[in-house]
Amino acid sequence: MVARWWRALEANPGRRDLIVAGCWLLLGLLLTSAGIVRLWASLAVVAVPNWAFVLPLVGICGATILRSRKPLVALGLGVALTVVDLSFGGSLAVIFILTDLIYAAVKYGSERAIRVLLGCGIGCAVVLGAVLIWSPLHDTTVPIFWVQWVLIVAVPAMWGWSVRSERMRTRSEMARQHVLSARQLRGRIAHDLHDLVANQIAVAGLHVEAAKLVAARDTPNTATLMRSLEQAKRGTDEAHHELRHLIAVLSAVDGLDEPEAPALVDELRELARLVPSGRALEYSGESDKILREALSNAPPSHQQVLLRALQELVVNAAKHGSGDVQIHAHIEPSDGLHISVANDVPPKRSSALGSGLGIRGTELLLGSIGARLESAARDRQGGWCANIVVPLPRTNRRTV
């Protein structure tokens, strides 16, 4: 529970800064009430009572509310209020808060802000060095004061820079891992598509050979011949279609290019070609419309993954049953799009279960876009069914 609260706090900078400001205010009030003020009383410009130190304290705590969203603004206000506090003699609470603002400015500031801070720091260091070198030293109070302030400013700045550098290294490593994972996934997709293309070409070749045998008879059956040639044409068309996908996947540039997606309606129509001759692919109710709308609102990469998963599941449903393949799609407001691919008629002969690599690959593909394959197996009646759940944006979740 604490970890979840901490993650929620990290995701909300405004609330986090407000809590930090409140903690600093409580600590500052405790230190001020304990009398830890007038650290440089000999350099004070204005003589004030102890309660007056609360005024710059409250002001700099207010500036802390902007520490991560507008770090330079917060630091500018903090420096101005620190000067006011120093004119009173200086307080430990304001110094602590100023160091936090310096740390936050270096950690959260933009590249331009860092360059501005670096330039200001170098300029102040040059001016301070010149003053200390050319001014006569009648008292060591002022040099000690400036040395103390150099440390007060330098330590949180270096700490913030260290954290910033580590964060940048972490981001670079995460980006590298993302590119590597994308390449590995692309390789698996390409391998899967290659196998599918090879299978389609082999099936087309078998149908061509069957057509040759039919044509070689003394009285060839024209209907059988045409059916074999039509199946061969379907196989070659499907192989060409998948080959285009393979080329698009292999030629896409990592992190920049998306494979060019064919028309969504054509892609869904192609699913029917995966069902053997004499059987059909059916959509229950308005499932066809729901599926098209959901896919059209998805990013192109998600469309391709979902269509590839549907292809695999339709092929499995046709393989593990002897009836028509049904697709049912509906949207649940709680978790998104539900798609089921089923074949309720058990196979006439017991079909081999296979290695399951296709289903595991489909599960991996769906996982890459946040979807999940809930089940893919024979049911109690001997048919076959698979269920996919695809999360959708809240705006697209309407019950149909």
C-alpha positions in Angstrom: 0.0 0.0 0.0 2.8 2.4 0.8 4.6 1.6 -2.5 1.4 2.3 -4.4 0.9 5.6 -2.6 4.5 6.5 -3.3 4.1 5.7 -7.0 0.9 7.8 -7.1 2.8 10.7 -5.4 5.6 10.5 -7.9 3.0 10.7 -10.7 1.5 13.9 -9.3 4.3 16.5 -9.0 1.9 19.2 -7.7 0.8 17.1 -4.7 4.3 16.0 -4.0 5.6 19.5 -3.9 2.8 20.6 -1.7 3.7 17.9 0.8 7.4 18.8 0.6 6.5 22.5 1.3 4.4 21.5 4.3 7.2 19.4 5.7 9.7 22.2 5.3 7.3 24.7 6.9 6.9 22.4 10.0 10.6 21.9 10.3 11.3 25.7 9.8 8.8 26.6 12.5 10.4 24.2 14.9 13.9 25.5 14.2 12.8 29.1 14.4 10.9 28.5 17.7 14.1 26.8 19.0 15.9 30.1 18.3 18.3 28.9 15.6 18.4 32.3 13.9 20.8 35.1 13.3 23.6 32.8 12.2 25.5 35.8 10.8 24.3 38.4 13.3 27.4 40.6 12.7 26.4 41.0 9.1 22.7 41.8 9.7 21.4 44.9 8.1 18.0 45.1 10.0 17.4 44.3 13.7 14.2 42.3 14.0 12.6 40.1 16.6 12.7 36.3 16.2 9.1 36.1 14.9 10.1 38.2 11.9 12.1 35.3 10.6 8.8 33.5 10.0 7.9 35.9 7.2 10.7 34.8 4.7 10.2 31.2 5.9 6.6 31.2 4.9 7.4 32.9 1.6 10.2 30.4 0.6 7.9 27.5 1.6 5.3 28.9 -0.8 8.0 29.0 -3.5 8.7 25.3 -2.8 5.3 24.4 -4.2 6.8 25.1 -7.7 10.1 23.2 -7.1 9.6 20.5 -9.7 7.1 22.1 -12.1 8.8 25.5 -12.5 12.2 25.0 -10.8 13.8 28.2 -12.0 10.9 30.4 -10.9 11.0 28.7 -7.5 14.7 29.2 -7.2 14.5 32.8 -8.2 11.9 33.5 -5.5 13.9 31.5 -3.0 17.1 33.5 -3.7 15.2 36.8 -3.2 13.6 35.6 0.1 17.0 34.3 1.3 18.5 37.7 0.7 15.7 39.2 2.9 16.4 36.5 5.5 20.2 37.3 5.4 19.4 41.0 6.0 17.9 39.9 9.3 21.0 37.8 10.1 20.1 34.5 8.5 18.2 31.4 9.7 19.0 27.7 9.4 15.5 26.8 8.1 15.7 29.2 5.1 19.1 27.8 4.3 17.9 24.2 4.3 15.0 25.1 2.0 17.2 27.1 -0.4 19.5 24.0 -0.7 16.4 22.0 -1.7 15.4 24.5 -4.3 19.0 24.5 -5.8 18.9 20.7 -5.9 15.4 20.7 -7.5 16.5 23.3 -10.1 19.4 21.2 -11.2 17.5 17.9 -11.1 14.2 19.0 -12.8 15.4 22.0 -14.9 15.6 21.9 -18.7 18.9 21.9 -20.6 18.5 25.6 -21.2 17.8 26.2 -17.5 21.0 24.3 -16.6 23.0 26.4 -19.0 21.6 29.6 -17.4 22.3 28.4 -13.9 25.9 27.4 -14.9 26.5 30.8 -16.5 25.1 32.6 -13.4 27.3 30.4 -11.1 30.4 31.1 -13.1 29.7 34.8 -13.2 29.1 35.0 -9.4 32.3 33.0 -8.8 34.4 35.3 -10.9 32.9 38.4 -9.2 33.4 36.9 -5.8 37.0 35.9 -6.5 37.8 39.4 -7.8 36.3 41.0 -4.7 38.1 38.7 -2.3 41.4 39.2 -4.1 41.4 43.0 -4.6 39.6 44.0 -1.4 41.7 44.6 1.7 41.0 42.1 4.5 40.4 43.9 7.8 38.3 41.0 9.2 38.0 37.3 8.3 34.2 37.3 8.9 33.3 38.2 5.3 35.6 35.7 3.6 34.4 32.9 5.9 30.8 33.9 5.2 31.4 33.6 1.4 33.2 30.3 1.7 30.3 29.0 3.7 27.9 30.1 1.1 30.0 28.6 -1.7 29.6 25.2 0.0 25.9 25.8 0.7 25.3 26.4 -3.0 27.8 23.9 -4.5 26.9 20.8 -2.5 23.2 20.6 -3.4 24.0 21.6 -7.0 26.5 18.7 -7.4 24.0 16.3 -5.7 21.3 17.4 -8.1 23.6 17.0 -11.1 24.5 13.5 -10.0 20.9 12.5 -9.7 20.1 14.1 -13.0 23.0 12.3 -14.7 21.9 8.9 -13.3 18.4 9.5 -14.5 19.6 10.3 -18.0 21.7 7.2 -18.0 18.7 5.1 -16.9 16.5 6.6 -19.6 19.2 5.8 -22.2 19.4 2.2 -21.0 15.6 1.8 -21.0 15.5 3.2 -24.6 18.2 0.8 -25.7 16.3 -2.1 -24.1 13.1 -1.0 -25.8 14.8 -0.9 -29.2 16.3 -4.4 -28.5 13.0 -5.8 -27.5 11.3 -4.3 -30.5 13.9 -5.9 -32.8 13.5 -9.3 -31.1 9.7 -9.0 -31.4 10.0 -7.9 -35.1 12.3 -10.9 -35.7 9.7 -13.3 -34.2 6.9 -11.8 -36.2 9.0 -12.0 -39.4 9.8 -15.7 -38.6 6.1 -16.4 -38.0 5.0 -14.7 -41.2 7.7 -16.6 -43.1 6.3 -19.9 -41.9 2.8 -18.8 -42.9 3.9 -17.8 -46.4 5.7 -21.1 -46.8 2.6 -23.0 -45.7 0.4 -21.0 -48.1 2.7 -21.7 -51.0 2.9 -25.4 -50.2 -0.9 -25.6 -50.0 -1.2 -23.8 -53.3 1.2 -26.3 -54.8 -0.8 -29.2 -53.6 -4.0 -27.8 -55.1 -2.2 -27.3 -58.4 -1.1 -30.9 -58.4 -4.6 -32.0 -57.5 -5.9 -30.0 -60.5 -3.4 -31.7 -62.8 -4.6 -35.1 -61.7 -8.2 -34.2 -62.2 -7.4 -32.7 -65.7 -5.5 -35.9 -66.6 -8.6 -38.1 -66.3 -10.6 -39.2 -69.4 -13.7 -37.4 -68.1 -12.4 -34.6 -65.8 -14.8 -33.1 -63.3 -14.9 -29.5 -64.2 -16.3 -28.4 -60.8 -13.6 -30.2 -58.9 -10.9 -28.8 -61.2 -12.2 -25.2 -60.8 -12.4 -25.7 -57.0 -8.8 -26.9 -56.8 -7.6 -24.0 -59.0 -9.6 -21.5 -56.9 -8.0 -22.9 -53.7 -4.5 -22.6 -55.3 -5.3 -19.0 -56.3 -6.4 -18.3 -52.8 -3.2 -19.8 -51.4 -1.0 -17.7 -53.7 -2.9 -14.5 -53.0 -2.6 -15.1 -49.3 1.1 -15.9 -49.6 1.6 -12.6 -51.6 -0.4 -10.8 -48.9 1.6 -12.1 -46.1 4.8 -11.6 -48.0 4.0 -7.9 -48.2 3.6 -7.9 -44.4 6.9 -9.7 -44.1 8.7 -7.1 -46.2 7.0 -4.2 -44.3 8.1 -5.7 -41.0 11.7 -6.2 -42.0 12.0 -2.8 -43.7 10.5 -0.8 -40.9 13.0 1.5 -39.1 13.3 0.9 -35.3 11.3 3.3 -33.3 10.4 5.5 -36.3 8.5 3.8 -39.1 5.4 1.7 -38.8 4.7 -1.0 -41.3 2.3 0.2 -43.9 -1.1 -1.3 -43.0 -3.5 -2.5 -45.8 -7.1 -1.4 -45.7 -8.8 -2.6 -42.5 -11.9 -3.9 -44.3 -9.8 -5.9 -46.7 -7.8 -7.4 -43.8 -11.0 -8.5 -42.1 -12.4 -9.9 -45.3 -9.1 -11.9 -45.8 -10.0 -13.8 -42.6 -12.7 -15.7 -44.4 -10.1 -17.1 -46.8 -8.5 -19.0 -44.0 -11.5 -21.2 -43.5 -11.5 -24.4 -45.7 -13.8 -24.6 -48.7 -17.4 -25.5 -47.9 -17.3 -23.8 -44.5 -17.8 -20.1 -43.6 -16.6 -17.4 -41.2 -19.6 -15.9 -39.4 -19.9 -12.8 -37.2 -22.6 -12.9 -34.5 -24.9 -9.9 -34.3 -23.0 -6.6 -34.9 -19.7 -8.2 -34.1 -18.3 -7.2 -37.5 -19.2 -3.6 -36.9 -17.9 -3.5 -33.4 -14.6 -5.1 -34.5 -14.1 -2.7 -37.3 -14.8 0.3 -35.1 -12.5 -0.9 -32.3 -9.6 -1.6 -34.7 -10.0 1.6 -36.6 -9.6 3.6 -33.4 -6.4 1.6 -32.5 -2.9 2.6 -33.5 -1.6 0.9 -36.7 0.8 -1.3 -34.9 -2.0 -2.6 -32.6 -4.2 -3.2 -35.6 -1.6 -5.4 -37.2 -1.0 -7.4 -34.0 -4.8 -8.0 -33.4 -5.3 -9.0 -37.1 -2.3 -11.4 -36.9 -3.8 -12.9 -33.7 -7.2 -13.3 -35.3 -5.6 -15.0 -38.3 -3.9 -17.5 -36.0 -7.1 -18.1 -34.0 -9.3 -18.5 -37.1 -6.9 -21.1 -38.5 -6.9 -23.0 -35.2 -10.7 -22.9 -34.9 -11.0 -24.3 -38.5 -8.4 -27.0 -37.7 -9.9 -28.2 -34.4 -13.5 -28.3 -35.6 -15.6 -29.3 -38.6 -18.2 -26.5 -38.5 -18.3 -22.9 -39.4 -16.0 -20.5 -37.5 -17.9 -17.9 -35.4 -16.5 -14.6 -34.2 -18.2 -12.7 -31.4 -17.1 -9.2 -30.3 -18.5 -7.0 -27.6 -17.3 -4.2 -25.4 -17.3 -4.3 -21.6 -17.1 -0.9 -19.9 -14.9 -2.5 -17.2 -12.0 -3.8 -19.2 -12.5 -3.2 -23.0 -13.0 -5.2 -26.1 -13.8 -9.0 -25.8 -13.3 -11.1 -28.9 -14.1 -14.8 -29.1 -13.3 -17.2 -32.0 -15.1 -20.5 -31.8 -16.0 -23.6 -33.7 -18.8 -25.4 -31.9 -18.8 -28.6 -34.1 -16.1 -31.1 -33.0 -13.8 -32.5 -35.7 -15.0 -35.7 -37.4 -11.6 -37.2 -36.7 -9.5 -36.5 -33.6 -7.1 -33.8 -34.7 -3.5 -33.5 -33.4 -3.1 -31.0 -30.7 0.1 -29.6 -32.3 3.1 -28.0 -30.5 1.2 -24.9 -29.3 3.9 -22.6 -30.7 1.3 -20.6 -32.7 -0.9 -19.9 -29.7 2.1 -19.0 -27.5 3.4 -16.7 -30.2 -0.1 -15.1 -30.4 -0.2 -14.7 -26.6 3.2 -13.0 -26.8 2.1 -10.7 -29.6 -1.0 -9.7 -27.7 1.0 -9.1 -24.5 3.1 -6.6 -26.4 0.1 -4.2 -26.8 -1.4 -4.8 -23.4 -4.0 -7.4 -24.6 -4.3 -10.9 -23.3 -5.4 -14.3 -24.6 -7.6 -15.6 -21.8 -8.1 -19.1 -23.2 -7.6 -21.2 -26.4 -8.6 -24.8 -26.1 -11.3 -27.4 -26.8 -14.5 -27.0 -24.8 -16.4 -29.8 -23.1 -18.6 -30.4 -26.1 -15.5 -31.1 -28.2 -15.5 -27.8 -30.1 -12.7 -25.1 -29.9 -12.8 -21.6 -28.5 -10.4 -18.7 -27.9 -11.0 -15.5 -26.0 -9.1 -12.2 -26.4 -9.4 -9.1 -24.1 -8.1 -5.9 -25.5 -8.0 -2.8 -23.2 -9.5 0.3 -24.8 -9.3 4.0 -23.9 -12.1 5.1 -21.6 -13.7 7.2 -24.3 -14.1 4.2 -26.6 -15.7 1.9 -23.9 -19.4 1.9 -24.6 -21.6 -1.2 -24.2 -22.9 -2.5 -27.5 
